[in-house]
Amino acid sequence: MSTKAKMIVDKDFTIGEVDKRIYGSFIEHLGRAVYGGIYEPEHPEADEQGFRSDVIELVKGLDVPIVRYPGGNFVSGYNWEDGVGPLAQRPRRLELAWRTIEPNLFGFNEFIDWCRKTGTEAMMAVNLGTRGPEEARQLLEYSNHPSGTYWSDLRIQHGYKQPHNIKTWCLGNEMDGPWQIGAKTATEYGRIAAETAKVMKWVDSTIELVACGSSSIGMPTFPEWESTVLDLSYNEVDYISLHTYYGNRDSDTPNFLAQSMGMDSFIHTVIATCDYIQAKKRSKKKINLSFDEWNVWYHSNEADSKIDPWSIAPPQLEDIYNHEDALLVGSMLISMLKRADRVKMACIAQLVNVIAPIMTANGGAAWKQTIYFPYMHTSIFGRGTALVPLVTSPKYDSKDFTDVPYLDAIAVLSENQEEVTVFAVNRHLSETLPFEIDLRSFGSCRIIEHIVLEHDDLKAANTIDVPDRVTPHTGGNAAADGSKVEALLGEASWNVIRLKLV
């Protein structure tokens, strides 16, 4: 490509601090996310609690800071009490959201134990579909109150003397969706969210609460839903959620790779709605965003439609991700970093087997999907301060978008302010992209490494038989000269350029 792309970053022009929780994930009682994913007592690598140690190691490799649980659609019909106490006394239930049998062998306390073993925190969701404020505050009391009450003493009776001290809670899930058990209008949900939030903060004033936003930007009530819900619950909640999934169903890769521009628009509209309600209420409080479901999801749709109901942990939503999916996941992460001032939490959905970066075989191996790598790179190297990216790039038009830049990029100054990491996607499918980074205010720098994820087949995927077909390498060509960095980005590539400030 003859036209060069360029990005200028300046240490004095910052977007905001990156909250590490932007690199969170999600585990739902859906498909093999739990049973056969993180929990498989009969597996040869299961620990004493039945947790797969091979999966734990892969999760640790991502440095996941927070994991949302137990749903998702599942939570709107879930009785949390079914999943605590002696295993022999736990009931089997019809699980209506995904039409399976839930054996309740893995529940609340097991999840907290798993979080501790993986070094992550819990983001708990409460059921506001079939239940309400009373059951939510009881779960919080069970979790966080030290002792001396019925629910806190029940936790102690179950073997957990110290409170779990979970600080982040979701007030239901996708309550605007007609597919949701107990779906509600914006007014109905806004009222129950406010009342639930009120009593939960009376139990523990230190918690943070996430209200349900629209299930997607395509909902007919978006963004009126956000406006109404926040109008009713603004003083009680701290975040509002966003959910989005993208797919390349029409085999139109240029349009598929431009979908992150739709994500940008989604984020900007929700921020504007939050700020409108803030202005309306003359409030000093600012509501931030929790993008607690996001990913590529479409590969498994046909297979999922053929699953027989009422089995335990069938293989559902098991998308096998290819190289182009990894490119879009990288751009979606860049989109959230571009609004790090307001997007403070996010959860790639999900973590294991179900539209996930990690796959397993029951009784067998675990491996990394293509999307594991951009997620891992941003989680490890994308902590610190997001810098305003002044980008110039050649552009193209696609079916749904105009002026799509071939270069999608962001830079993050490390927490110790000794490194700048640039994350960049070249969306061009057949040409390399000359790329210049201007660090004029930082002084000189040197290249630590230039990591590249690329493949000559956009549909190439990692499988149990060939788990390393698509993997990153450190043979990128970035070169530094003072405060200027030059690189030639490969066609259809994800790039991580790490720079040491000197």
N, C-alpha and C positions, 0 to 999 in steps of 0.2 A: 504494500500500500504506500503510495507516494506521500500522502498527507500525514504529517506527524500529529500524534496526540500529546497533549501537555497538561501537567497538573502543577499548580503553584500552591504551596502550603506555607503558612506563616505562623510562628509560635504564638503571636499575639491575637490570632484570629481562630478562636476555638468554638466548637459546637457545644461541648460540655463533657463532663466526666462520664466515662462509660461505667454504668452499673454492671458489675460482674454477672448479675442475674439475667442479663440479656442473653446469656449463653445457656439458659436452662433447657430442660426437656420435660417429658411427659410420659407417664405410665398409667394406662387405663386397664381395667378388667375387660379386655377386648382381644379376641383371637389368642395368639401365643405371646402376648406382651409379658404377662405374668407367668402363667403355667407353660413351661417349656422355654420361656425367655429368661427372666431373672430368677425364677424359682422352679427347680426340677430336682426333687430329693433323690430320685433314682439315677441321676446323671453321675458318671464316674468322677467328675470334678465338682460335685456338690459339696458344700461345707456342712457342718453339723446342724445348720438350720434349713438346709435344702436349697441354699442360694448357689447359683452357678458361679464358681470362682473365675472361670474363663471370661464370663460376661462382666463380672466386677472389674477385672483388669482392663477390659476394653473401655468400660465406662470411665475408669480412672484416667485412661489415656486422653479422654476428652475434657477432663477437669470440669465436669458438670457442676455448677454451683447450686442449682435448685431443681427439683423435679416435682411437677404437678401430679396429683393423685387424689381420688381413684377414677376420675373422669372429668370431662367427657360425658357423653350421653348416658353412660352407665350410672353416674352418680344420681341422676334424677329419679331413680327407682330403688336406690340402695339404702338399706338399714345398716348403719355402721356397726351396730351392736352384734350383727351376725358374724362379724370378722374379728371378734376379740374373745378371750377366754379359752378354755380347753378345746382342742380340735375336735374331740369326740362329741362335744355338745353343739357344734356349729351346724346350722341347717343348710341343706341344699335348697336353692331357690330357682324358679324360673326367672331368667334375666331377659327382660322384655326389650331393652334397647337394641341388643344384638342377637336376640332369639337363641340364647344358649342356656346351659345349666351352670349356675355359679355354685361351686362346692364350698366356698369360704374357707379354704385351707390356708389362704394367704389373706391377711387383713391389715388393720391399722398398725398394730405393734410390730408385725413382721416388716411392714414397709419402713417404719422408723429404724428398726435394726439394720435393714438393708441400706438405708441412707447413710447411717453411721459407718458402715463398712466401706461404702464407696466414697465417703468424704463429701457428701452433698447434703443440702437442706431440703426440708419438705415444704411444698406448697399444697395445702389441703383444700379440697373442695367440699362444700356442704350441700346436702340435698334440699333444694328449694322447689322440686317438682312435686313429690308426694308428701314432703314434710315441710317444716318451717322453722321459725325462730327457736322454739323450745328444744327441738332435737339438735339444732346447731349449737346452742349454748351448752347443752349437755356434753356434746362431743368436745367442745373447747375446755370445759371444766375437767373432763376425763383426761385430756391431754396436758393442760397447762397448770391446773391448780395444784398446789403442793400436797395437801392432805386435809383430812378432817371433815370431808363431805362425802356424800354417797358416791358420786362419780369419781372423785379423786381417789377415794379409798378402794374403789373397784379396780382402778388401774394398779394400785399397789398390790391388791389381791392377785392380779394377773401377772405379777412379777416385776413391776416397774416402779420402784420406790421413788425415783427422781422424776419430776415432771418432764415432759418432752419439750416444752417451751417452743412450740411451733409459732412462728411470727407472721406467716403469710397465709391468707385464707381467701378462697374464691367463693363468692356468693352464688352458687348454682352454676349452670352451664347452658349456653345457647338457648336461653329461655324464650327467645322470639321464634324459635323454629317449630313448625307444626309436627315435626318428627319427635320432638322432645316430650317425654312423659311429664305431664303437668305444665305444658306450654302456657304462657301468659301474655296478655297485652302489656304494652310498655307501662301503663299506669298500674296494673296489677303487680307487675314485677318490681317497679320502682318502690311501691309501698312495702312489699314484703322484704325487699333488699334493705330498705331503710330501717325497718323494725328489727330485722335479724342483725344488722350491723350494730344497732344501738345496744341490744342485750349482750352481744358478743363482746363489745368494748366495755360494758359494765363488768363482765367477768374478767377480762384482761385488757387493760387500756393500752398495752404496748404493741398490740397486733396491728397489722396493715390488712386492708380489705380491698378485694377486687370485685367490682360490679360487672355484670354481663353487658357487653356491648352487642352490636349486631353480629349474627353468625357469619355474615359475609357482606361485602360491599354490594352484592347483588340482591340483598333482601329488599322487598318493596317498601319496607318501613325505614330503611337507612337514609339519612342519619337522624330522622325524627325520633327513632327509638332512643338513641343516645341522649338527645335533648330532653325527652320526657323523663327517662330514668334518672339522669343527673339532676334535673329540676327537683325531683322528689327525694333524692338521697345524697345530694352534694355534700352536706355537712358531715355525713356519717362514713363515706367511703373515701378511698385514697387513690384508686386506679380504676380505669375502665378497660375491658378486654377487647381485643381484635382477633379475628380468626380468618385465615385465608389459605387456600390450596390452589395450585396451578397444575395444568396437565397439557401435554402436547397431543391431544386426541386427533387433530387434523394433520399431523405430521408436517407442521409448518414451524420449523426450528427457528428461523429469524423472529417470528412473532412470539414463539414460546420464550425465547431468551429476553424479549422485551417486556415480559410480564411484570418484572420488578418495578417498572414505571407505574403500573397499576397499583402496586403496593405503596409506592411513594404517595400517590394520590389518596389512597385509603388513609394512610397515616396523617396526611395534611388535613383531610376533611375532619377526622376525629379530633385532632388538636383544635381546629377552629371551633368545633361544636363545644368542646370542653371550655374553651376560653369565652365563648358566647354566654354560657351559663354562669361562668365566673363573673363576667361583666354584669349580667342580669341581676345577680345576687349581691353585687358590690362586695365580693369576697376577696380576701387576701390569699386564700388557699388556692393552690393550683392542682388540678387533677392530672396525673401522669398516665402513661399507657402501659398496659401489659399485653404484649402480642403473644398470648399464651397457647395459640395453636397456629402453626405455619409449616408448610412443606410443599413438596411436589406429591400429588396423589392422583393417579388415574390408571396405572398399569394393571391393578388387580380388580378393577370394576367388574369385568366379565366373569372372572372366577368367583368373586364374592356373591354374584347373583345365583350361583348354582349350589351354594352350601345348604345342606339339609339342616333344619332347625333342631334345637334341643340336644346338642352334643356339648361336651366339655372342651373348651379351648381349641376349637377348630382353626385351621389356618385362614385367618381373615385379614384383609387389607395388607397382604404381603407383597407390596410393590418391590420389584427387583430394579434397582436404579442403574442408569447408564451414565455415560460421560456427560451428555448434555444436561441431564438432571443436576449433576454436580455444579455445572456452570451457573444454572439458575439459582441453586441454593446459595452459592457464593454471592450472587448479586442481591439476593434477599437479605443476606447478612449485611451487605454494604448498605442497603436501604435503611435498615434499622440503625446502623452506626451513624448514618447521615442525620438522624434525628435522636441522637443519644441524649440530647437535653430533655427529651420527653418520653422516649421509649426506654423504660427503666427495667422492665422484665420481658422475657420472651421464652417460649418453650417450643422447640422443634418437636413436632408430633409425628411419631412417638420415638421412644428410645431403642426398643428391641423388637424385632420381627414385624411389628405393625407400622407400616410406612416409616421405616426406621433406618438409622445409619448402621445399626448392628443387626446381623442375622444369625440365627442358630438352627441347627438340626436337633430334633429331640434325640437325646442320647448320644449326639455327635458333636461336630465342630461348631465353633462360632467364628464369624469373619466380618470384615469391614466392607460396607457398601461404598460406592463411589462418593456419596454425599458425606461420608464420615470425614473426609479430608478437609474441605473448606470449613466445616463446623469445628474440627479440631484446631485448625490453624488460627481461626479468629478467636476461639476461646483461649488459646494459649498466648497468642501474640497481640490480641486486640484489646488489652486492658490498659487503661490509662485515660488519656484525653483525646477525644475525637477532634480532628482539625478540619476547618472549613476547606473543602476541595474546590479550587478554582480550575475547572477542567475545560479545555477546548479539545474537540475531537471531530473527526469526520463522522457523518451520520447516515442513517438509512430510514426508509419508511417501511412499515409492515402492515399487515391486515388491520390491526387494531390501534396502531401507534404511529405517530409521525415524529420525525427528528429524533430517532433513537441513536444515541451516541454509541459508536463501536466500543469505546472505552468506558467502562464502569469502574470507578476507583474511589478510594477513601484512604486517609492516612491517620494513624493513631500514634501519639507520643506516649511512650511507656511511663509507668507509674514513677520510676526513678529518674525520668527525664533524660535518660542516656541513650535511648534508641527511638527511632521512628520506623514504624512498619507500614508499608503500603500494600493494600489489597487491591488487586486489579483483575478485571475480566476483559479479554478481547472477544467481543461477540461476533467478529467476522469469521465466517465458516471456511474461507479459502485463502485468506491473506494474512501475513504477519502485520503487526502494527508497531511502527516506531513510537516510542514512548519516552518523553522527557519529564523528569521530576525536578522542580526548582525549589530548593530549600533555602532560599536567599537569606532568611533571617536566622537560620540555625548555624551558619558557618560551615566548616568542612565536615564531611562524613566519609565513611568507608563502608563497603559492602560486607555485611556479616554472611548473608546467604540469599540466594534467589531461588525460591522453591517454585516448581511448576507442576501443574496437573494438566496433562494433555494426552490426547490419543487420536490416532488417525481414523478411528471409527466412533462417530458420535453415539452409536447404540451399544458400544462395548460396556459390559457389566462384569462385576465380580460375582463369582458363584462358589459353592462349596467345593467344586472340582478345580476351579481356577480362581482362587481368592485374590490373586495379585495381578489380574489382567489390567486394571486401571489403578495406578498408584503414583504418588508424586515423586519427583526427583529433585535434586539440588543442583542441577546443571544449567540453571538459568544464566543469561548472558549480561545481567545488569553490571554496569561499570560506573564508578563515581569519579568525578573530577571537581574537587572543591565542594561547592554546594549544589552541583548539578549531577544528576544521575541519568544515564541513558540506558535504555533496554529495548530489545526487539521482542515484543510479545508474540508468542506463537499463535497460529490460528486456533480459534475456539479453545482458549486456555484460561486457566485460573492461575494467578501469580501472587506470590508473597515475597516482597522485597524488603529485607530487614537491613536497616541502616544504623550503624554506630556513629553517634555524634562525637566529633573529636575537636 
